[in-house]
Amino acid sequence: MNYPHALFCSIALASLIAVPSPVAAKMYRWVDHNGNIYYSDKVPPQQSKLERKVLNEHGRVIDTIDAAKTDEQFALEKRLVLLRQEQENIIAKQKSNDKVLLSTFRNIDDLRLTLKGKLNSVNVHKRMLEGALASLNDTLASTRSRAAQEERKGKHVPAAILKLISDTEDEINNTYGQIAKVVEQYQEIQRKFDKDIERFIFLTQGSRSNTQTLIDENAETQAANVLGLFNCFDRKTCDLAWEIARQFVMFHSTTHINFNTETLIMSSDPKVGSDLSLSVSKSKRANNKTSIFLDIRCHHSTRGAELCKSAQVTRIRQSFMPYIESKLPKK
């Protein structure tokens, strides 16, 4: 028999304790989808997939039977495996880049000298293209002049001249495109070296014994920024971060939360192309510490796929760790 909590839960527990039995029967406590609380020694088949607590003869919880996993949860677990793999890949790549940086350059002057050499090489290429462009413009002006002379004589402009004008115009446009790419390459080299110089200074600012620690810590930070995750360093902080993560999910999801447990907070699947469904889950890292992973799901449609690749979703992902850190008590 099942007893709704509102009237009979105390009677059920009292009866359990009061009636002696040579073998104590198991008693279960569970909550249905409507929030009703039940106590019984038997769970109805239609509620057997819900999470339930196992109680002893004194009414104390001695065990927990997890709820059956839904298709959504199984799908999330698969994505979580991929996220962990991606995290390891990012960390490994960042560590490798840092080690190459430190082994290739002795000091900042080495970095700047290398940068100067690369930029000079790009500038040489740019000047060659600009020279070719000037020559093409001269050819175009000369050919157009010949065509104008033919027209002044009342003659048809020869097809060969018209073709040369057209071909030259195409080459000029193509050269402008090449120059634009070279300028972009120049700017990208400058940005990359600016980051490398900043990172080199950071990695070499302390003693050599601290360098590997900095490499390890910053590789994890890089992964956290790219993927959207928060790395816990103690149980208390993790508990606080979990509640903050729940608030983050509620704020950014356009669908309601339908799972809220100690290890999984998940909003329901997207219904339309503009929906965002966020989830967070706890996962043990290789060092036996806990990470809180953010997962963002979009609708299975062209619009949904574009949304998940958008700058909006990237910003949400990258803001996850800073948001949690900003809400945690300052040390």
C-alpha positions as CSV (number, residue, x, y, z in Angstrom):
1,M,0.0,0.0,0.0
2,N,1.2,3.6,-0.8
3,Y,0.7,6.4,1.6
4,P,0.7,10.1,0.4
5,H,3.0,12.1,2.6
6,A,0.4,14.8,3.5
7,L,-1.7,12.5,5.7
8,F,0.0,9.2,6.4
9,C,3.8,9.3,6.2
10,S,4.1,9.5,10.1
11,I,1.6,6.6,10.4
12,A,3.6,4.5,8.0
13,L,6.8,5.1,9.8
14,A,5.2,4.5,13.2
15,S,3.7,1.3,12.0
16,L,7.0,0.2,10.6
17,I,8.7,0.7,14.0
18,A,5.8,-0.5,16.1
19,V,5.1,-3.8,14.4
20,P,7.8,-6.4,15.2
21,S,8.9,-8.7,12.5
22,P,11.5,-11.5,12.6
23,V,12.9,-10.1,9.3
24,A,12.7,-6.3,8.9
25,A,11.0,-5.4,5.6
26,K,12.5,-2.7,3.4
27,M,10.7,0.6,3.3
28,Y,11.1,3.0,0.5
29,R,10.6,6.8,0.2
30,W,10.2,8.5,-3.2
31,V,8.8,11.6,-4.8
32,D,6.7,11.4,-8.0
33,H,6.7,13.9,-10.9
34,N,4.1,16.0,-9.2
35,G,6.1,16.4,-6.0
36,N,4.0,14.0,-3.9
37,I,6.1,12.1,-1.3
38,Y,5.3,8.4,-0.7
39,Y,6.4,5.7,1.8
40,S,5.8,2.0,1.1
41,D,7.4,-1.4,1.2
42,K,6.5,-1.8,-2.5
43,V,7.0,0.6,-5.4
44,P,4.2,0.6,-8.1
45,P,5.5,-0.5,-11.5
46,Q,4.6,3.0,-13.0
47,Q,6.9,4.6,-10.4
48,S,9.7,2.1,-10.3
49,K,12.0,4.2,-12.5
50,L,12.0,7.1,-10.0
51,E,14.8,7.7,-7.5
52,R,13.9,6.2,-4.1
53,K,15.5,6.1,-0.6
54,V,15.8,2.9,1.3
55,L,14.9,3.3,5.0
56,N,15.8,1.2,8.0
57,E,13.4,0.2,10.9
58,H,14.1,3.6,12.5
59,G,13.1,5.5,9.4
60,R,16.7,6.5,8.5
61,V,18.0,6.5,5.0
62,I,20.5,3.6,4.5
63,D,20.7,3.6,0.7
64,T,19.6,5.4,-2.4
65,I,18.4,3.7,-5.6
66,D,19.0,6.1,-8.5
67,A,16.3,6.9,-11.0
68,A,16.4,5.1,-14.3
69,K,18.3,7.1,-16.9
70,T,16.3,8.8,-19.7
71,D,17.3,9.0,-23.3
72,E,18.3,12.6,-22.6
73,Q,20.7,11.5,-19.8
74,F,22.2,8.8,-22.0
75,A,22.8,11.4,-24.8
76,L,24.3,13.8,-22.2
77,E,26.7,11.1,-21.0
78,K,27.9,10.5,-24.5
79,R,28.5,14.2,-25.0
80,L,30.3,14.3,-21.7
81,V,32.7,11.6,-22.8
82,L,33.4,13.7,-25.9
83,L,33.9,16.8,-23.8
84,R,36.4,15.0,-21.6
85,Q,38.3,13.9,-24.6
86,E,38.3,17.4,-26.1
87,Q,39.5,18.7,-22.7
88,E,42.4,16.4,-22.7
89,N,43.3,17.3,-26.3
90,I,43.2,21.0,-25.6
91,I,45.3,20.6,-22.4
92,A,47.9,18.4,-24.3
93,K,48.1,20.9,-27.2
94,Q,48.5,23.9,-24.8
95,K,51.3,22.1,-22.8
96,S,53.0,21.2,-26.1
97,N,52.9,24.8,-27.3
98,D,54.3,26.1,-24.1
99,K,57.1,23.7,-24.1
100,V,58.0,24.5,-27.7
101,L,57.9,28.2,-26.8
102,L,60.3,27.8,-23.9
103,S,62.7,25.5,-25.7
104,T,62.8,27.6,-28.9
105,F,63.4,31.1,-27.5
106,R,65.9,32.1,-24.8
107,N,64.5,35.5,-24.1
108,I,62.1,38.2,-25.3
109,D,64.7,39.6,-27.7
110,D,64.8,36.2,-29.5
111,L,61.0,36.4,-29.9
112,R,61.1,39.9,-31.2
113,L,63.9,39.2,-33.6
114,T,62.0,36.2,-35.0
115,L,58.8,38.4,-35.3
116,K,60.7,41.1,-37.2
117,G,62.1,38.5,-39.6
118,K,58.6,37.1,-40.3
119,L,57.1,40.5,-40.8
120,N,59.9,41.6,-43.1
121,S,59.2,38.5,-45.2
122,V,55.6,39.3,-45.5
123,N,56.4,42.9,-46.3
124,V,58.6,41.8,-49.2
125,H,55.8,39.7,-50.6
126,K,53.4,42.7,-50.2
127,R,55.8,45.0,-52.1
128,M,56.1,42.5,-54.9
129,L,52.3,42.4,-55.3
130,E,52.1,46.2,-55.2
131,G,54.7,46.4,-57.9
132,A,52.8,43.9,-60.0
133,L,49.6,45.9,-59.4
134,A,51.2,49.1,-60.6
135,S,52.4,47.3,-63.8
136,L,48.9,45.9,-64.4
137,N,47.3,49.4,-63.9
138,D,49.8,50.8,-66.5
139,T,48.9,48.0,-68.9
140,L,45.2,48.6,-68.4
141,A,45.5,52.4,-68.9
142,S,47.6,51.8,-72.1
143,T,45.1,49.2,-73.5
144,R,42.1,51.4,-72.8
145,S,43.9,54.3,-74.6
146,R,44.3,52.1,-77.7
147,A,40.6,51.1,-77.5
148,A,39.6,54.8,-77.3
149,Q,41.8,55.6,-80.4
150,E,40.0,53.0,-82.4
151,E,36.6,54.4,-81.4
152,R,37.7,57.9,-82.3
153,K,38.5,56.6,-85.8
154,G,35.0,55.2,-86.0
155,K,36.3,51.6,-86.0
156,H,35.2,48.7,-83.9
157,V,37.6,47.9,-81.1
158,P,39.4,44.7,-82.0
159,A,38.4,41.7,-79.9
160,A,42.0,41.1,-78.8
161,I,42.1,44.5,-77.2
162,L,38.7,44.0,-75.5
163,K,39.9,40.7,-74.1
164,L,43.2,42.2,-72.9
165,I,41.2,44.9,-71.0
166,S,39.0,42.2,-69.4
167,D,41.9,39.9,-68.5
168,T,43.9,42.8,-67.0
169,E,40.9,44.0,-64.9
170,D,40.5,40.4,-63.6
171,E,44.2,40.3,-62.7
172,I,44.0,43.6,-61.0
173,N,41.1,42.4,-58.8
174,N,42.9,39.2,-58.1
175,T,46.0,41.1,-57.0
176,Y,44.0,43.3,-54.7
177,G,42.6,40.2,-53.1
178,Q,46.2,38.8,-52.7
179,I,47.3,42.0,-51.1
180,A,44.4,41.9,-48.6
181,K,45.3,38.3,-47.6
182,V,49.0,39.4,-47.1
183,V,47.8,42.3,-44.9
184,E,45.7,39.8,-42.9
185,Q,48.6,37.4,-42.6
186,Y,50.8,40.3,-41.3
187,Q,48.2,41.2,-38.7
188,E,47.8,37.5,-37.6
189,I,51.5,37.0,-37.2
190,Q,51.6,40.2,-35.1
191,R,48.7,39.0,-32.9
192,K,50.2,35.5,-32.5
193,F,53.6,36.9,-31.4
194,D,52.0,39.4,-29.1
195,K,50.3,36.4,-27.3
196,D,53.5,34.4,-27.4
197,I,55.5,37.2,-25.9
198,E,52.9,37.8,-23.2
199,R,52.9,34.0,-22.4
200,F,56.7,33.7,-22.4
201,I,56.9,36.6,-19.9
202,F,54.2,34.9,-17.7
203,L,55.9,31.4,-17.8
204,T,59.4,32.8,-17.1
205,Q,58.5,35.4,-14.4
206,G,59.1,33.0,-11.5
207,S,61.6,30.3,-10.7
208,R,62.2,27.3,-13.1
209,S,60.7,25.0,-10.5
210,N,57.3,26.8,-10.9
211,T,57.3,26.8,-14.7
212,Q,55.8,23.3,-15.1
213,T,53.1,24.1,-12.5
214,L,52.2,27.2,-14.5
215,I,52.1,25.2,-17.7
216,D,49.8,22.7,-16.2
217,E,47.5,25.2,-14.6
218,N,47.2,27.4,-17.6
219,A,46.6,24.4,-19.9
220,E,43.5,23.5,-17.8
221,T,42.4,27.2,-17.8
222,Q,42.6,27.2,-21.6
223,A,40.5,24.1,-21.8
224,A,38.0,25.6,-19.4
225,N,37.6,28.8,-21.5
226,V,37.2,26.9,-24.7
227,L,34.7,24.2,-23.5
228,G,32.9,25.9,-20.7
229,L,33.8,24.1,-17.4
230,F,34.8,24.9,-13.9
231,N,37.5,22.9,-12.0
232,C,36.8,22.4,-8.3
233,F,39.6,22.3,-5.9
234,D,37.8,21.3,-2.7
235,R,34.4,20.0,-1.7
236,K,33.0,23.2,-0.2
237,T,33.9,25.3,-3.2
238,C,32.4,22.6,-5.5
239,D,29.1,22.7,-3.6
240,L,28.8,26.5,-3.9
241,A,29.9,26.3,-7.6
242,W,27.1,23.7,-8.3
243,E,24.4,26.1,-7.0
244,I,25.9,28.9,-9.0
245,A,26.0,26.7,-12.1
246,R,22.3,25.9,-11.6
247,Q,21.5,29.7,-11.6
248,F,23.6,30.0,-14.8
249,V,21.6,27.2,-16.5
250,M,18.3,28.8,-15.4
251,F,19.4,32.2,-16.7
252,H,20.6,31.1,-20.2
253,S,18.2,28.2,-21.0
254,T,15.0,29.0,-22.9
255,T,13.5,25.7,-21.7
256,H,12.6,24.7,-18.1
257,I,14.8,22.5,-15.9
258,N,13.6,19.0,-15.8
259,F,16.5,17.3,-13.9
260,N,18.0,18.7,-10.8
261,T,20.2,16.2,-8.8
262,E,23.5,16.3,-7.1
263,T,25.3,15.4,-10.3
264,L,23.1,16.6,-13.1
265,I,21.1,19.8,-13.8
266,M,19.4,19.6,-17.2
267,S,16.9,21.7,-19.0
268,S,14.5,20.0,-21.4
269,D,15.2,19.5,-25.1
270,P,14.9,22.5,-27.4
271,K,11.5,22.8,-29.0
272,V,12.2,25.4,-31.7
273,G,15.2,26.7,-33.7
274,S,15.8,29.6,-31.3
275,D,15.8,27.4,-28.1
276,L,18.9,26.9,-26.0
277,S,19.0,24.0,-23.6
278,L,21.8,24.0,-21.0
279,S,23.0,21.3,-18.7
280,V,25.8,21.0,-16.2
281,S,27.2,17.7,-14.8
282,K,29.9,16.8,-12.3
283,S,32.7,14.6,-13.4
284,K,35.9,13.3,-11.8
285,R,39.2,14.4,-13.3
286,A,42.3,12.3,-13.7
287,N,43.7,13.9,-10.4
288,N,40.5,12.7,-8.6
289,K,39.2,16.2,-8.4
290,T,35.8,17.3,-9.7
291,S,35.0,19.4,-12.8
292,I,31.6,20.9,-13.6
293,F,31.0,20.6,-17.3
294,L,28.6,22.9,-19.2
295,D,26.7,21.4,-22.2
296,I,24.6,23.5,-24.6
297,R,22.1,21.8,-26.9
298,C,20.2,23.3,-29.8
299,H,17.2,22.3,-31.9
300,H,17.7,19.6,-34.5
301,S,17.2,22.0,-37.4
302,T,19.3,24.2,-39.7
303,R,18.5,27.2,-37.5
304,G,19.4,25.3,-34.4
305,A,22.7,24.1,-35.9
306,E,23.6,27.7,-36.8
307,L,22.7,28.9,-33.3
308,C,25.0,26.3,-31.7
309,K,27.9,27.5,-33.9
310,S,27.1,31.2,-33.3
311,A,29.1,33.8,-31.4
312,Q,26.2,33.9,-28.8
313,V,26.8,30.3,-27.8
314,T,30.6,30.8,-27.7
315,R,30.2,33.8,-25.4
316,I,27.9,31.8,-23.1
317,R,30.4,28.9,-23.0
318,Q,33.4,31.2,-22.3
319,S,31.5,33.1,-19.6
320,F,30.7,30.0,-17.6
321,M,33.9,29.8,-15.6
322,P,34.3,33.6,-15.0
323,Y,30.6,33.7,-13.9
324,I,31.1,31.0,-11.2
325,E,34.4,32.6,-10.1
326,S,32.8,36.0,-9.8
327,K,30.0,34.6,-7.5
328,L,32.3,32.6,-5.2
329,P,33.4,34.2,-1.9
330,K,36.7,36.0,-2.3
331,K,39.6,34.3,-0.5
